[in-house]
Amino acid sequence: GLFSMPTVGTATPMGPSLTADGVNFAVYAAAEARSVNLCLWTPADLAAGLEPTVEVPLDATANRTGNVWHVHLPAASDQMLYGYRVDGPMERHLGLLFNPKLVVLDPYATAVVSGDRTLYGKPSETARVGEEC
């Protein structure tokens, strides 16, 4: 599998971080967030446009410290990509736009894979100069 049984994890550092035995994920969500799921894909599933290979629901008590949601994936594979589903109120007039049907990027991610750029460090063959970071 992609990882062993998830554990609680830690609230810091933010984003994904390698640990001695896996990967810790930590992300901030507004206080109004009711639930967060860590969504994981294998590169093949993402390229095929499939739903997440695995979704890890985070417990609002055990996997939350303040407004930081966190989980540790022991023995995590480095062959996975991730995002989050966050549920909460949809109240535009208050600026609350939660939609658990959407997978959102991690604002603490250090790289984003898109288009024909399928591996971190591999330049796109179709992007124009200045379109990639």
N, C-alpha and C positions, 0 to 999 in steps of 0.2 A: 504494500500500500504506500500511500504518500507519506504517512506518519503513523506513530503509535498513539495510544489513548491520550487525548488532549488533557493538559493540566491547567490550573488557574492562570499561571503566568504573572507578569509584573507590569505595573503601570508605566515604568520607565525602562529604557529610553522609548520615545515615541517612534512609531513605524515598526518595520520588521528588523529584528536584530538577531544575529547568530549567538547561540549559547553553546556551552560545552557539549550539549547533547541534542540540539535541535534549533528551533527558531521561535522567538517570542514576538508576538504581534501586539501593538498598543496603538489605539487611535482615540482621539477626542471626538465626542459627539455632544451636541447640545443637551442641556438638562432635560429637555422634553422627550428625548429618545426613549422609547419603550423597549426596544430590542435591537440587537446587532447580530448579524451572522457574518462570519468570515467565509467567503466564497473562494474556492480553490479550483483551478483547472490544470490539467496536463497540457503541454503545448499542443498536442494533437487534438484534444477536445476543443481548445480555444480556436485553433485554426479551422476546425470543422464547423464553428459557429454553434456549438452545443451549449446547453445549460452547464452550470458548474459541475465539475467532476464530483466534488464533495462540498457540502455546506456544513459549517460548524456553528451551531447556535451558541451564543454566549449567554451565560446565566447572569441576570441583572443584579444578583447579590454577590455571587462568587467571583465573576469575571468583570466586576466594575469597581473602580476606585474613584470616587467623585464623578467626574464626567469622562473619565478615561476607561475604555473597555479594553480588556486584555486577555490573551490566551497564549499558552505555550504548546507547541507541537513537537514532542520528542521524536527523534529519529526522522525529522522531516526531510523529504526529498528536495534537492535543489532544482528538480525538474517540475516546478509548479509555478503558476501565476495566480494572482489573487486580487480581490476587491472586497467590498463590503455591501451588504444590504442593511439599511437602517430604517426602522419603523418608528413612527410617532405621528403627531397630529399634522393634518394638511390644512393649515390656516394661513392662507396667503397674506391676509391683512396684518398678521403678526410676523411675517417672514419665515414661517415654518412650512417647509416644502418636503416633508418626509414622503417617500414612496418606496415601500419594500419590494416592489416589482423591479426596481432598477438596481443595478450594481454600480456603486460609485468608486472612484479612485481613492486611494489613500493619499491624503495631502502630505504625508511624511515619506512617501515612496522616493527612492533615489533614482529610479529609472522607470520608464513606461515603454511597453512594447506595443507597436501598432503598425498597421499597414503591412508592408513587406519586410519590415525590420523585425525579425522573429527572435533574435538573440541580442542581449545587451552587448554593446560594443561592436556589433555588426552594422555598418552603415546601410542606409536605405539605398536601393538602386533606382527608386522612382521619385524620391523627394527632391525638390529644388533646393538650391543653396540657401541656407538660412532657415529652412523649415524644420530641421531636426535640432534637438538639444542633446 
